[in-house]
Amino acid sequence: MMIFQRFLTALGRTYQAMQQWEEAQEALEEAEAIAERLDLGPVRVSTLSPLCMHHALAGEWEAALRYALQAIAIRKNADATLIVLDFCSHYETEALLYGGDERQAREAVHRLGERLGPNRRFRVPYLGSRYFSLPKSPLRRQRALGQGERSRQPCCLAAEEAIF
């Protein structure tokens, strides 16, 4: 059953990459239901984080926040900052900010920054999270929270502003 859960997660992420949003949501929600039923612990983050991303992109901030809080809680309990295929954490940061929890957003980004280690791949979600959580001006906060160019990735925006 765990292999099937992993397959559904991969299928959901593939649908997301192809921008087939309804199919992605169905596959990811089914994968999350299985992971929760089997109590797969940290494996759930690889499904919860893309679900957060899905709802954030759709502007469904309450649902995005719900998934973000679950993913963050599992990461804390597992004492892990990033888990395999966990590259959507900047959407969690964005959901926390939309939910009004700037303190928790800053804590999550700080924890991520502390535990990056030598793996450069993990800098991508860190830069995206940092871009959303550490705005230096009201204009940047407005841009970070989707009022600007939504199609540009936050890590690219962070690189442009040389915050790393």
N, C-alpha and C positions, 0 to 999 in steps of 0.2 A: 504493500500500500504506500510505503514511503517513496518508492520509485515512481508510482503514479502521481504522487503529490509533486515531485520534482519535475516530472513531465509537464504537468499542468502549469507550474510556475514558468517553465521555459516557453511553453505555448503562449501564455499570457504576455510575457515580455516580448515575444516575437510579434504578436498582434499589436502591441504598443509601438514597436519599431515600424510596423507597417501602417500605423495610425488607424487601425481597425479597433476603435475604442470600446464598442459594446462587447465584441468578442473577447477583448483583453480583460475587461472587467469580469465577465462571466468565468473565464478560465482562472483568473487570480482569486476571485471569491471562492470558487470551488476548492482551489489549492489551499487557501487559508482555512477553510472549514475542515479539511482533512488534517492539516497540520495541527490545528487546535484540538481536534478529536484524538489524535495520536500523541498529543503533548510533545511535539517535536522541538520545543524550546527555541534555541537560536536559529534554527532552520526557518522558523516563521518570519524572521526579519526579511528574508529574501522574497517574501510574498507581501508582507505588510508595507514595506517601503515603496514598492511599485504601485500598490493600491493607493497609498498617500499621494504619490506622483499623479496617478490617474485623476484623482478627485481634485487635486490642486490645479491641474491643467484645465479641468472642466469648470473651475471656479466654485467648486462645492467644498467650501472651507471647513464646515463642521465635520464632514466625513473625513476630509484630509487630516484634520486635527486628531480625530479619533484614532486613525491608523498610525499617525506620527507618535502619539503618546504610547500606544501599544509597542511599537518598534523600539522606542527609546527605553521603555521599561524592561523589555527583554534584553536589550544590549547591556543595560546596567546590571541586571541579574546574572548575565553570562560573563560579566567583567570583560566585555569585548567592545571595542569602539566600532570596528568594521567586521562584518561577517562575509563569508564568500558571496560574491555577486551583489554586494551591498553598496551600490553606487548612486543611490537616489536620496541621500540624507539631506541634501540642500532643499529638497521639497518639504521635508519634515521641518526644517528651520523656518521656511516660509510659512508653513501652516501654523507653527507656534506663534510667529509674529502676527499673523492675521487673527489668531485667537487671543492676542493680547498678552502672551506670556513671554515677554522679552528676556526675563531673567533665565528661564529654562532654555531658551534658544541660545543665549550666550554661554550657558553652562555646557550644553551639548557641543557647541562649536569648540569651546576650550578643551573639553575632554577629547574630542576628535583630533585637535591639533597636538595635544600632548602624546598621543599614542600612534601617530602616523608611522614612526619608525622609518627604515630605509626604503620602503616600497613607494616608489614615485606615483604609482597608479592611484593611491589613496589621496594624493594631493587634489585630484579633480573634485571629489565631493567636498573636501575641506574648503577649497577656494570658493566653491558655490555657496556653501553654508556661511562662510565668513562674509561673503559679499552681502548676503541677505541680513545677517545679524549685526553687522558693524557699520551701519550707514553713518557717514560723517556729516551729512547735511540733509535737510528735509527733502531737497530735490532728489538726492541719491536714494533716500528711503522710499520716496514715491516711485522712482524708477525700479527699485529692487522689488517692490510689492506689485509689480505688474502694470503700472501705469505707463511705463515706457515700452521699449521694444521687447515683447514677450518671446519673439522667435530667437533671440540671441541667448546663448547659454550663460548662466551666471559666472562660470569659471572664466569665460572669455571676457566678460565685463570686468571681473576682478583683475585679470591680467592687464587689461587696458589701463586700469587705475593703479596698477603696480602696488597692490596691497599685500603681496606675498613676500 
